[in-house]
């Protein structure tokens, strides 16, 4: 059996960062589970396939569903928060090689004067 793209350990980090889903008073088709959506997003990004062509093994959800979830999570800052959490975890274990880091003034204002 293939190793899942979203392990329980990864999901435990990502799940608290995701926004809650609003209730659907009119019913309709239930939304794709967040973990399945994350698996679909990672599958498309990892393989480079078009959003319209997710593998059938993915199960529920279309490529457009995954793309919309990616867009929505980007708009709510999920990816930035996840990036921060992962950097913090790596920093706690001294697993970041700062000799390969680079800063520029697009993220950090340049210091003026002597």
C-alpha positions in Angstrom: 0.0 0.0 0.0 1.3 3.5 -0.9 2.3 5.9 1.8 -0.4 8.5 2.3 0.5 12.1 1.3 -1.1 13.5 4.5 0.1 11.4 7.4 -1.6 11.6 10.8 1.4 13.6 12.1 1.1 16.2 9.3 -2.7 16.4 9.7 -2.3 17.1 13.4 -0.3 20.2 12.5 -2.5 21.4 9.6 -6.0 20.7 11.0 -6.0 23.4 13.7 -4.9 26.1 11.2 -7.9 25.5 8.9 -10.9 27.8 9.1 -14.2 26.3 10.3 -16.8 25.6 7.7 -20.1 27.6 7.9 -23.3 25.6 8.3 -25.2 24.9 5.1 -28.9 25.6 5.9 -30.1 24.7 2.4 -28.4 21.3 2.5 -27.0 20.1 -0.8 -24.0 17.9 -1.4 -21.7 17.8 1.6 -18.3 19.5 1.0 -15.2 17.4 0.5 -13.4 16.6 3.7 -10.5 19.0 4.5 -8.0 16.2 4.7 -9.1 14.8 1.4 -8.9 18.2 -0.1 -5.4 18.7 1.3 -4.4 15.3 -0.2 -5.8 16.3 -3.5 -3.9 19.7 -3.5 -0.6 18.0 -2.5 -1.1 15.4 -5.2 -1.6 18.0 -8.0 1.2 20.2 -6.8 3.6 17.3 -6.3 2.9 15.7 -9.7 2.4 18.8 -11.8 -0.7 17.4 -13.4 -3.4 19.9 -14.5 -6.1 20.8 -11.8 -8.7 19.2 -14.1 -7.1 15.8 -14.0 -6.7 14.5 -10.4 -6.1 10.7 -10.2 -9.1 8.5 -9.8 -7.5 7.1 -6.7 -8.1 10.4 -5.0 -11.7 9.5 -4.5 -14.1 12.4 -3.8 -13.6 15.8 -5.2 -12.7 17.3 -8.5 -9.6 19.2 -9.4 -11.6 22.4 -9.3 -12.7 21.6 -5.8 -9.1 21.2 -4.7 -8.1 24.4 -6.5 -11.0 26.4 -4.8 -9.9 25.0 -1.4 -6.3 26.0 -2.1 -7.5 29.5 -3.1 -9.8 29.9 0.0 -7.1 28.7 2.3 -4.6 31.1 0.7 -7.1 34.0 1.3 -7.5 33.1 4.9 -3.8 32.9 5.6 -3.6 29.1 6.2 -0.4 28.6 4.2 1.4 31.5 5.9 0.4 30.2 9.3 1.6 26.7 8.3 4.9 28.1 7.1 5.4 29.8 10.4 4.5 26.7 12.4 6.9 24.5 10.4 9.7 27.1 10.7 9.1 27.3 14.4 9.3 23.5 14.7 12.5 23.3 12.7 14.0 26.2 14.7 13.3 24.4 18.0 15.3 21.4 16.8 18.1 23.5 15.2 17.3 22.0 11.9 17.6 25.2 9.9 20.9 25.9 8.2 21.0 29.7 8.5 24.2 29.9 6.5 22.0 29.4 3.4 19.4 32.0 4.3 19.0 35.3 2.4 17.1 38.4 3.2 16.1 41.3 1.0 14.2 44.5 1.5 11.0 43.1 0.1 10.5 41.3 3.5 12.7 43.1 5.9 13.2 46.9 5.7 16.7 48.0 5.0 18.5 49.7 7.9 19.3 53.3 7.0 22.5 55.1 8.1 25.5 53.9 10.1 
